[in-house]
Structures are given as structure tokens and as C-alpha cells.
Amino acid sequence: PPMKPMRGRDEDLQRLSDSLKGVVQVTGTGGLGKSRLAAEVALKHEAGAVWYRCSPVSSAADLQGLLLEHLRLAKDSSEQDLIDHLRREGGTLIVIDNAEAVSPAERAGYQRVIAQLQAAGALVIVTSRVRWEALQGSKEITPRTLDGESATQIARDFADAQEIELSEAQAATMAEAARLYPRLIEWAIG
């Protein structure tokens, strides 16, 4: 099924779009909608985007490998080849999702790569439950709380996607209880 439109985040989407120069961190608790907000920006970016999801076992080398593949550069290209390509292209959007999952041992490597990407003119969105203080000069955006009407519509959207009957009263009750965390609405309906 087609992706449902984003609800109640117009202001957050505008703030993120307006801040998209260099590195922007989208921070907040799990389930708040950080990844969805970044996805909306990525979908609208004229040149497309590179999406990289962090895990406890991922490394900065994995990110570089994905970038080489996305940019259709040889796998044995140097880091400098990657940076030079990004500099020539200008404005490449790179989303680094779930950055809180990066192990402390790997964090410095990511920070180095992110700094190089920024210096090469790439636009970088980092989604994380916690702010990465070492990302110097980055901007930070935390999605705001959903209003009741938007949260209720999200409950209806999730119910429709799961083909579940949901009364208006049930949707409103669920939205009020979970409006701080859209992912919790989805989980409750599932």
C-alpha cells in the first residue's frame, strides 16, 4: 500500500528543510518520528538521498562502502576519491539513521567521516535518541508533540493499513494516550 501522508509535522518538516546545511541532528526519544521526518526530507530532495541505518555492529567503513556503491564508484576507491566526487556533485543528502546504536568504540570513526562529508558539501541528517556533542557546528531539531487531531488521524491510518476496525472513540483514546510517540500508536494498533 502507498505510504500515508505525514501528519502534524508540517512545522517540524519546515524547520528541518530550512536547517539543511551541513549537519543536522534530529533528536528525541524512541518512537517520536525522527526517522519518518528525515524520510520525508529525503523523499523530496531533488537529487535523492543515501540512507544508512546504524546498528551496534556497524562501522564508519560500512557507511563509506554504501556511499561508494550509491555513487557508483569502484569499491577500491580511496576516501579522497569519495570526497572529491561529493565535492563535484554538491548537495548530496546522506541520512544516518538510529545513530544511538553506534558503539562508543566506533563513534569517533563516524564523527570523522561526517566531518569529511560536511567539508565536501554533503548535507547530513543524523537521527538519534541522544545528541552527539562532538559533531561541531551541527544544528539540532527535536520533533514537537503531535496535536490531538493529527494523532487521531495517525491512529486511523495505522488501523486502515492493518485492516483493523477502529471507532472514532477508540482512535481518539489511543491518540490521547500515545500522542507523544507515533510509533506507540502503531504498536498499539498492531
N, C-alpha and C positions, 0 to 999 in steps of 0.2 A: 504494500500500500504506500501511497505517497506520504512524504513527511508532512506532519501537521505544521501549520504556521506557528512561529514562536509567539507566545502570549505574554503580555505585560512587561516586556523587556525593551520597549522602544527607546526609552531614555538610556538604559544601560548600553544598548547596541550603538546608539549615537555617541555616547561617551567613549566607548572602545574604538569606534571608527575614527573619531576626532583625535584620539590619542595615538593612533597607529603610526608612530615614527620611532624607529629604533626598537627598543624592547618595552613591552607592556606586560605586566603581571596581572592576571585575573585570579584573585584570591578569595577564599571563603571556605566554609565548611563543606563537607561532602554532601552531594545531592542538591546543592544550591542552584546549579545550572551553568557552571563555569564553562564546561566543555561545549554545551549547546550554544552558549553565547559566542565562543570562539568559532564554532562551526558555521554559525550564521555569517560572521565576517568572512570566513574562508570561502564560503559558497558565493559570496558577492564580489570577491576580489577578482579584478579583471584578468589577471594572469594565472588564476587558480592558486593553489596552495599545496604545501608539503605538510602532511600530518604525521607527527611522530608521537607515539604513546609510550611513556616511560613505564618501566617495571623495576622490581627490586634487583633484577639481574641484567638490566640494560646498561649500556655504556655510551660514552660520547662517540666512540668509534662506530657504534651501531647507527647513531644519528648521522654521522658523516657518510657512512655507507648508503643510507637511504637517500641522502642528498645527491650523492654521485649517481645513483640509479635514476632518481627523478629527473635530474638534469641531463641524463644520457651521456655521462662522462664515463670513461673507462674505469673499471674497478680499481686498477692500479694507479689512478691519477693521484697526484700529490695533494696535500692540503692546500698548497698555494694555487694549484690548478682550480680547485673548487672555489677558493676565494676570488681569484681572477674572473672566473665565469660569473659568479654572483655580482661582482662589481660591474661587469659589462652589461648584464641583464637589468640590474637595478630594480628595486621594489619587490623582489621575491618574498612571498609571505610564508613563514615557517611557524607552525603551531607545535609547541612542545607541551603535550597534554599529560596531566597527572604527575607533575614534577615532584610532588611529595614522595613518590615511590622510589626516587633515586637514592641509592645508598649513600651515606656520608662519605665513604671512600671514593665514590665516583663523582660527587658533586663538583669538585674543583675542575675536573675534565670538562664537564658540561659548561661550567661558567666560562672557561677559556674559549670553547667553541662558540658559545653565544656571543661573547665579546668580539670574536673574529667575524661572525655573521653580521653583527651590527656595524662593525667598521667597514664591511664590504657593501653596505647599503641595503641589506636584507631587513625586512620587517619581521619581528619575532614576537609571538604571543606565547607566554608561559602560563599554563593553568596549574594552580597548586593550592592545596589546603593551607599552606604556610608561605609567607613571603620569603624569597631568597634575598637576604640582606646584601649579599656580595654582588648582586647584579647592579653595579653602579650606574646611576643615571636612568634607571628604568622607572616607568610610571606604574601606578597600581590602581586597579579598579576592582571593587567588590560589588557584585550584583546586589541590587536592593531587594527588599521584601516584596513579594507579589501582592497586589491588591486582591480583595476577595473575589471580584468578578473574574479576573484573569485566572486565579487559582481554580475556581469552579469550572471554567471552560477547559482548563488543562485536565481536570478530573474527567470531564465528558469526553475529551479527545482520547485519553488513555482507555476509557471504557469502550468507546467506539472501536479503537484499534484491536482490542481484545474480544470484541463482540459480546460485551457484557452489558446487561440491562442495568441502568443506574438512574434512580429517580432524581428529580431536581433537589429534593431534601437531602438525599444521600450525597450527591455531588457537593452541595453547599457545606454539609457537615465535614466531609473529608477535606475540602479545601480549607476550611477554617482551622482544622486541626493540623494540617500539614503545609500551609501556605509558605512557610519559611523554606521548605525543601521540596521542590517539584519532584525530585526522584522518589521521595517518600510517598507522594500521591500515586506515582506509577507502581511502586512496590505494593501499596495497599490494594490497588485495584487488581493487580496480578494475583 
